[in-house]
């Protein structure tokens, strides 16, 4: 396979033109497509309509259900959540809209044990932690989205997603090389059999203007070919001076069903991002504590250089997802994606000098200038076979698969000296220095894995899930001069018992490993991957006949093989560190008449390899969201379609590095109100209702401002 180098002009001109033409063609066909399912075939007899009166309990809004029931992330098979012996949180499409999520990071805010926005308001990435461990692995449609850890890719856009699933704790037995805290799997919208055409316009804070088009339906009368097109165009500023968050996204997709046993979906995606790296790495003194002058820095503070700071990225990807049932027992399935992305990243930030406050004697600061030109190419796939069979009293769902990931990241970087000191309270910008970008070789990452899992239902009551995976991971890094090849096996086992009353207690054990330690020790030996182990016990409950889902869990996660300073050779490191996270979580969703109530709470007790609590992790966090969608019998038919929602998010005080002072607790309110009708809806979302000024995390030198109040008015229309 040939990997292309960075091209400032964009991703493959002719290829992009063909991609655009195909996208327009799919959109045009769908927009003109009649509702084929509603047309009568020639020769049919139309009967007089029969009206049946009754009351049906609503289970969601115009965009679908609000309480999830099944998932494919935790087991790689379509499984009821109440039959999975571990904790998973899911935000459905309707929940994403009700809560006003604008970024993937926002979808984490109402899940127990999951923290979004750890490093404040920043468009470079989705900064989060799960059960105390930082930066979970990100997956898109079950495949790793980007593991290069560079800013070379566009971020997933929420309007392109159907739901977001968060698997908590180690997941190596199914996903191989991955983070210990868990992973996030964003699931793309796919073609639907029922015709739908929807356009949405938004206007909101920071001059946000966004338009989304979503059309789907049959492309033939038999329903063997389905299509969908989702397009997004955004023009927006940000809460930081000179900030911008513009985007273009095109996502055409086709589903082919040549036989009742075969389903092939092709997902295309093109995104272009024109934004800014809004984190300024501000001093602790001016955010978490007053500065030398007794004042706090405005949340709009920009210490970069106007016209220089940018994060411009462009990406294109094609995903093929296929399933085929061979017999009543055997099925084949798999997902493969190839993606390319290019980015130009410029950033001037508050320099780490003039300790401890990072201000000079006159109150001015120095700055660091950075430039990066990067490209990433990823080929990733997961192919598996499933067998459904019975052995005596045991019903099996056996899964066997192979996985592959080949990622190449080429990043050329350069630093520039400061052109002069500025006052962050009244900046007078001093220009851009000369920056020489160094051309460095690309870094290549390869992972190959084989896995097996058996979901067993024993005597219809006991649910035993056991799995194992073996992986080989190779990283070639010419820049460091150290190449690493590691192989490891991870296992997972869980046991659940289902009572007739909807209560299902469970216990589980899960492992993970991750190749993230590069270099050698004092003796020249390379390091092993870090490893993770989780013990979890809990109970899930579903009220019979009522849309609901409750989960209570206790857990302990240990991350080992962490690099620490070698006491005998301080310039080297040894692999003896260990971090732990213990806690319990409560999550609940229930529909009570016209109300839906969601409540979450998490307690975390963490300890790093230095014996201190982990950075940025609150001991306590809680959230709750209530939605009201009254029926016609509540206050008359004119109220049917009305909706209102309100939420509250509490994040307890968090710790700095090495036991240093961190950030104070904060409480934020969110609200939603609107109308939903058959062909249109109008929704007003307000996040951080009281416009609180708060610091998401801080250490002895740095503080990170959280997002201020945002107001978005959204008008959606079906056509």
Secondary structure as GFF3:
##gff-version 3
##sequence-region A 1 719
A	DSSP	alpha_helix	13	32	.	.	.	ID=ss1
A	DSSP	three_ten_helix	36	38	.	.	.	ID=ss2
A	DSSP	beta_strand	60	61	.	.	.	ID=ss3
A	DSSP	beta_strand	64	65	.	.	.	ID=ss4
A	DSSP	beta_strand	70	71	.	.	.	ID=ss5
A	DSSP	beta_strand	79	80	.	.	.	ID=ss6
A	DSSP	three_ten_helix	81	83	.	.	.	ID=ss7
A	DSSP	beta_strand	88	92	.	.	.	ID=ss8
A	DSSP	alpha_helix	93	98	.	.	.	ID=ss9
A	DSSP	three_ten_helix	104	108	.	.	.	ID=ss10
A	DSSP	beta_strand	114	116	.	.	.	ID=ss11
A	DSSP	beta_strand	128	130	.	.	.	ID=ss12
A	DSSP	beta_strand	133	134	.	.	.	ID=ss13
A	DSSP	beta_strand	137	140	.	.	.	ID=ss14
A	DSSP	beta_strand	143	144	.	.	.	ID=ss15
A	DSSP	three_ten_helix	158	160	.	.	.	ID=ss16
A	DSSP	beta_strand	161	168	.	.	.	ID=ss17
A	DSSP	alpha_helix	172	175	.	.	.	ID=ss18
A	DSSP	beta_strand	182	188	.	.	.	ID=ss19
A	DSSP	beta_strand	196	204	.	.	.	ID=ss20
A	DSSP	beta_strand	208	218	.	.	.	ID=ss21
A	DSSP	beta_strand	225	235	.	.	.	ID=ss22
A	DSSP	beta_strand	245	256	.	.	.	ID=ss23
A	DSSP	beta_strand	262	275	.	.	.	ID=ss24
A	DSSP	beta_strand	310	325	.	.	.	ID=ss25
A	DSSP	beta_strand	330	350	.	.	.	ID=ss26
A	DSSP	beta_strand	367	391	.	.	.	ID=ss27
A	DSSP	beta_strand	394	416	.	.	.	ID=ss28
A	DSSP	beta_strand	443	458	.	.	.	ID=ss29
A	DSSP	beta_strand	462	477	.	.	.	ID=ss30
A	DSSP	beta_strand	484	498	.	.	.	ID=ss31
A	DSSP	beta_strand	503	514	.	.	.	ID=ss32
A	DSSP	beta_strand	530	541	.	.	.	ID=ss33
A	DSSP	beta_strand	548	565	.	.	.	ID=ss34
A	DSSP	beta_strand	573	592	.	.	.	ID=ss35
A	DSSP	beta_strand	595	607	.	.	.	ID=ss36
A	DSSP	beta_strand	620	628	.	.	.	ID=ss37
A	DSSP	alpha_helix	632	635	.	.	.	ID=ss38
A	DSSP	three_ten_helix	637	639	.	.	.	ID=ss39
A	DSSP	beta_strand	642	651	.	.	.	ID=ss40
A	DSSP	three_ten_helix	657	659	.	.	.	ID=ss41
A	DSSP	beta_strand	666	676	.	.	.	ID=ss42
A	DSSP	beta_strand	680	687	.	.	.	ID=ss43
A	DSSP	beta_strand	695	698	.	.	.	ID=ss44
A	DSSP	beta_strand	703	705	.	.	.	ID=ss45
A	DSSP	beta_strand	710	718	.	.	.	ID=ss46
###
